[in-house]
Amino acid sequence: MRDRERNNGCTLCRVPTGGHRYAAPTHPLLTLQRLAGNQAVLELLGVQRHALKLDELTDENIEQDLQVQRVALATPAEVPQAEHNRLLARGADITRRAQAAYNELAGTRGGGTNKAVRHVGKAFQRGMLVEPSPIVEVDHTGLPLPRQQERLAQGADFRWFWWNKPEGEDYVIDHRQWGGGLATRLQVGVAGAQILGLGIRDIAANDRPLLKRILVHEAVHQMQWEQGVQQDEEMETRYRREFEAYWVSGEFGRVRGADRRAERIRTHIVGANAHDANTVYPEIRDWYHGPATPAERATIDGIRIGNVGGLAWWQTNIHMKRLLGELAAGGDDATRLREWRKLSRSEKRRALADPALAHRLRNTVSVYGSAFSRAVGA
């Protein structure tokens, strides 16, 4: 699934204090800002911006570029009340399905099970990963006639909208091909404040195996973001981000052999050729089959999970995540020891053999000489 261009090109921003909002009490889905040049509009349209080579969408160029981008800005007033209510109900249903899916992930056991997948489900359950919210589609037949015509003229590029009830947002333009997406939102006016959002499209929610794959894939992107792994927007980095998410989540896991599996993932991301439409990464495809140099293509072809330079094994482990997260900030050594004992013997050995990880673990110790302190060699 796409991260941000399935997210990263589409960073969502909270509306600044005092900014324009639609305050209609009958619409808990509030405010797509239609103010040209508004930072929220700039970021919402960022998924198309690369194609226009624009550094900024301004009052002067936004309207003329909308036709090129084939993106229609909707406002809450244009959404009939019945459709608004349908979106609320559909969104709640997608959320319930996602919760059921990650509960299944957490309970998965048995031979050959991808442990990282099980731990992702537990991380969702325990609030250590952001829970998903729905991406829903507006039924264009309920919109005013000009909007219906606009929708039909867009053809395959129809509009998807991000819906996140806890934040009270309204319709936000997202890419049509997503199954899910990870969004990083910057809180305007607060230095360094960032909020994650994970979205699931309604069509994916009806396919339980697909939904579970999406949840794990997007969770890998969330962990990459948390750890600062591969976060620039160079094409090679974006490929590495996606490659790791497909590999770690176990997708294409039935393909035997690292080389064959890597080739399948590569074909899935960049397509079989420049005209292959069976990818949700057209920008990476166009680069790989276009301006990329032979050396850059060789680098992509040679990427394997061992040299992807991404997440460490312990960053996907629910017990290590808790030890280095909530239990590092609070709790006592007895609680930490109970979590530590949930690791396998080999995981404990690997943790203590990693100088950086061992140092972080020892820094969580509250009382030197405690059983946990001795366990981690503090």
N, C-alpha and C positions, 0 to 999 in steps of 0.2 A: 504494500500500500504506500501511498506517497507520504513522506514526512512533509516538511513544509515547503514545498510546493506540493505537495499535499500538506505541507504547511509552510516551510521556511520562507517562501516567497510571499506569504500571505499572513503577515503578523497583524493580529487584531489589537486595537487600542481602546482602552476605556475612554469615555468622553470626559474631557477635563471639567473641573468644577466651574460652573457658570456657563458651560457650553450649551448649545442648542439641544433640547430634547423634545420629543413628542410626549406629552404628559397625559394622553387620553386614558382615563382610568379603566376603560373597557379593554385595553390592550396591554396585558403584562409583557407581551413581546414588543419592546419599545425600540424606537429611534434608529433606523438606518439613516445616518446623516447624509442629506443630499446637498450639503454645502460644498460647492466646488472648492478644491484646495484644502479641505478639511483633512487633518492627519488620518482620521479613521478611514475616509474615502481613499486616500492615498494608499494605505496599507491593504485595504480590502481589494483594491484593484491591482495590487502588486503581482498577483499570479500571472497577469497578462503583461505587466510593464516591461519585462525583459524583451518582449518581441518588438516593443515600440522604441526601445533604447531611450527611454525618458528617465531623467534623474528625478523629476518631480512632476506630479500632476497638478496643474494650477488652474485658476479661473479661466485663463485664456485657452488652455488646450484640453481641458477635461471633456467638454461637451463634444468637440470635434473628434476626439479620440474614442468616444464611447462607441461610435459606429464601427470603428476599426476593431475595438476590443470585443464587440458583440456582447456587451454586458449591459443589462437593463437594471437601473436602480429602482427598487420598489420602495414604497412608503407604507407605513401601517394603515393609513387611511384608504389605500387601494385594496386592502385585503378584506373581503367580506367577512362578517362576523361568523358565519357558519364555517367558512374555511379556517378562520383563526381558531375556532374551537376544535376543528378536526386536527389542526397541527398540534394543539396542546395534548389532545388524547393520543395522537400518534407518537408524539415525543415521549409521553409517559410509558407507552407500550414498548418503545425501543429501549428505554432505560431498564425496564423490567427484564426484557430479553437479554440485555447485556449483563445484568447482574446474575441471572441464571447461568449464562455462559461462563462467566469467570468463576462462579461457584463450582461448575463442572471442571474447569481447568484445575482449580485448587484440589479437587478430590481425585484427580487422575492418578492412578497407580498401575503397577504391573511392569512386566519385562519390556525393555526397550523404550520406556517412557522418557521423553525429554524433560529432565529435571528442571531446567530453566522455565519451561512452560508451566509446570506445576507451581513453581515459586512465584511466577507472575500472577497466577490466579490468587494465591495467598496474599500477595502485595496489594491487589485490588481489594480483596476482602477486608484487609486490616487498615485500609486508608493510607498505605504507603506509596501507592501510585494513584494518580488522578483517575477517578471514575469517568466513564464516557457519558457524553450527552448526545442527543440525537442531531442528525442532519436530516432535514425533511424537505419535501418538494411541495411547492405551491401548485395547486390545481389551477392551471391558467384559464380553464373554462369559467371560473367564478370571478375572474378579473374583468375590469371594464374592457369594452371592445377594442380600444386602441392597444391595450396591453396584450390582449389575446392575439391580435395581429402581429404585434412585436415578438411575442413568444413563438408563434408559428414561423416567422421569418428567420428566427435564430436556428431553426432546424435542430441538429444534434446538440448544439451548444445551449441547451436549455438551462434554466437557473436552478441551482440548489441553494438552500439557505441554512445557515448555522443557527441552531436554537439552543439556548443555554438558560433554562428557567431560573436557576439560583442567582445568576448575575442580572437577570431582568432584561437581557438584550432582545433586540428584535431581529429582523431578517438581515442576514449578512451574506454577501455574495461569496460562494465557494466554487471550486472547480467541479465540473460535471462528472468527471470520471472517478472520483474518489469512492472507495469502499469505506474508508475511515480517514481520519486525519488528526495530526497533533498540532495544536496551535499555541504559539507563545504570544502572550499579550503583555504589552508594556503598560504599566499604570502611569498615566501622564502626571507629571509633577512630583513623582516620588522617585528619588535617585535609586537606581539599581533594582527597583521593584519589578518583578516579573511573575506572571501567573500562567500556568499551563491550562490548556483545555484539550480534551480528547473527544472526538466526535465520531459517531457511527451513522452511516447512511441507512435510510429505511429499508432499501432493497437488500442490504447485507444482513439486517436483523432477522429476515425471514429464512436465512440459510444458516443453521446453527454451526456446521463445520467451518463455513466461511467466516462467520462472526467470531469464532474463537481464534482463527488464524489472524484476523484483523486486530483483535484485542492484544494478542501477544506481540505482533509486529509493531503496533503503535507504542506498546509498553517499552519495547527496546529503544525506540526513538526517544521516549521520555527519559529513559535512563541515560542515553547518550547525552541528552540535553543537561540532565542533572550533573553529570560527570565532566561536562565540557569537552566531550569527545567528538571530533570531526564536525565542527560547527561552522566552518566557513562555507561560502557558497560557490567555490570553484567546482567545476563539473566533476573532476576526479573525486573530490571530497564527497560530493553528493552521491556519486556512485558507491563509494565505500560505505557511506551511511546506510544506503539501501541494501547493499550486499550483506552487510552484517545483520541487518534486521531480518532478512530472509533466512540467513544461515542459522542464527541463534534461535529463531522461533521454530525451526524445524520444518519450514516449508521446503518442498522438494527433498525432504529427508529420505524418501524411498529411493532416490536416485543413488546408486552405489558408486563409491569412489569420489574422492575430493575433486578430481579434475572434471569428471562428468557433471557432478553436482554444481560446481562453479560455472561451468559452461551453460547449464540450464538457467541458472540465476541470471547470468549475463544476458542471455537471449531474452529472458523475460523483461529485463530492464531496458536494454537498448534495441530490442527487436532483432529480427533475422536480417533486416536490411533497412535502408533509409526510408522505405515506404511502408514498413510494417506498422499497421495501426493497432496491433494487439499489445499495446503497452500503455501504462498510465504515466510514463516518463518521456514524453515526446521531446522535451528540451535536451535530455541526456542522449536520447537516440539521435537527434539532429546533430548534436555536437560530435558524437562518436563516429557517425558515418559521414560527417561533413568536415568541419575545420580542424578536428583533432589530428595531430601529427601521427605518423607511424609509431613513434616512440611512446606517445600518450596512449594509443590504442594497445600497444604491447603491454604497457603498465596495467591497463584495465584487464586485459586478457590474463595477466599473471596473478591477479589478486586471488588469494585464498584466505580462509579465516585465520590462519596462523600469522599472516603478514598484513592483516587489514588495519592493524593499529587502533583497534577499537576498545570495547569494554573488556575489562578483566573478568575472569570467571566469578570472582566474589561479588562483583557489582550486580549480578543477576540473582544472587543467593539471598533469600528472604531473611535468613538468620544473621548473615553478615550485614545486610541492609539495616536490620533493626539494631544490631550492636553498634554500628557506626552512626546511626541516626538518632532515634528517640532515646535509646538507652545510653548513648554518649552524653546526651544533654540532661538526662534525668534517670532515676532508678538507682539501684544499689548493686554492689558486687554480687550479691546472692542471685539477683534477677539476671544479671549479665552472665553468670556462670550457668544458669539453667538454659539460657539461649545458646551459649557456647557448646554445651553438651549435645545440642541438637545437630551439630555438624558431625559429619563422618570423620573417622580417623584420618583418612587421606586429606580431607579438606582442612583439618586442623594443622596437619603437617605442612600443607601448601601455604596456609595463612602465615604460619610462623617462619617459613622459609623465605617469604617475600618481605624484604626489609621495610619497604614503605608501608605495607599493610600491617606488619607486626608493630611498627611504630605507632600507627593510628590506634590499634587495639590497646596497646599499653597505655596510651594517653587517656583511655576511658576509665582506667582503674581509679576507684575512690579511696581504697584503703590498701596500702602496700602491705603485703603479708597475708592478704585474704586468699581464699581458695581460687578465686578468679585471677587475682594477681599472679599467683604461682602458675596457674594454667597457661597464661599468656607470656610468662617469663618476664614480668615487670619487676 
